Amino acid sequence: MKLFHLSDLHIGKRVNEFSMLEDQEYILKKIINVIDDEKPDAVLIAGDVYDKSVPSAEAVQLFDSFLTDLAKRKLHTFIISGNHDSAERLAFGGRLMELSGVHMSPVYSGEVLPVSLEDENGKVKFYMLPFIKPANVRRFFEEEAIESYTDAVRIAVENMNINTAERNVIVTHQFVTGAERSESEEVSVGGSDNVDAIVFDGFDYVALGHIHSPQNIGSERIRYCGTPLKYSFSEVKHNKSVTVVNLGKKGELEIRTVPLIPKHDMREIKGKYDDIVLKENYEGTDTDDYMHITLTDEDDIPDALGKLRSIYPNLMKIDYDNKRTRSSSSLDVTDNIEQKSPLELFCELYKKQNGQTMSDEQLTFSKQLIESIWEGEK
């Protein structure tokens, strides 16, 4: 069975105040072209369909058009909500869409019912687990000790009661420990939202969303497909693609990627203003790319942004790298930030700012506040 793995479309996103809607429309059409060439049996969209929980009308219309194109091709589409989506809004009309082969994950209710497809090797069961926090799961399993994101996903998976003798696929949207992150993702400070990969041991393929860089976690069986477009300059070196999954007999898995070429790429260049504006230095390059330019001139260039945009109309960001900027004071970043909890990091910040540690009362209040924020209990 051939599967297409997509995630993190972030339809409606703005990057450095530039709307990406036109680029998204372009890349979604390219994905449809790849689907026509590859003819998969199903498409998996692993969350963050939209960039906001209340998307714009234009964003909704674009996704509606994409879903319509998928439905016309008589393939099955599995869609879950991510942390950027409203689970309730995304699930609206899900039972009607089932008739067209579009399977929308409902709001998590303590039960995840699989959708079964069949090929020459038997059944494949698809489980759709939207983005969940410990509080989302705890309310349905009050007797369980659910303190972490790993606990939450583990309990959710255990209650799926999967048959490991069959082929099983899960589509989910979480931060699995060990994933390489980018600046454009929203993940918690100190790694409190980490999920251990061991919770997915019973699945033949784990279609992950949330992390923007395409990568496997431990083995190719657990994979982030990445975003179809670059959404920050930390992603400049990413090669965006569609992940194509071939499920053979139980235990047989083959994964490859099909490159996605955007309408506008993201590029970074660095140098003196006079060199950058020399025609011989930009002639033959795509000046319509989204650009980040770092000027190394010691003196500021008057209206540098306006002048450079006459050459690079999609210049998103301009910086200076010179003696003045390098000598500017900056905040010290704590060591081992990934290994420390949000509470530990806040305690360090408080001590640095106030010259003393927090009182027991302040510590208790801060702990309760941080837990309510991360777990969505407020």
Secondary structure, DSSP 8 states (H G I E B T S, - for coil): -EEEEE----BT-EETTEE-HHHHHHHHHHHHHHHHHH--SEEEEES--BSSSS--HHHHHHHHHHHHHHHHTT-EEEEE--TTS-HHHHHTTHHHHGGGTEEE-----S----EEEEETTEEEEEEEE----HHHHHTT-TTS---SHHHHHHHHHHTT---TTSEEEEEEE-EETT----TTS---GGGTTEE-GGGGTT-SEEEEES-SS-EESSSTTEEE---SS--SGGGTT---EEEEEEE-STT-EEEEEEE---SS-EEEEEE-HHHHT-HHHHTTS-TTSEEEEEE--SS--TTHHHHHHTT-TTEEEEEE-SHHHHHS------TTGGGS-HHHHHHHHHHHHHSS---HHHHHHHHHHHHHHHHT--
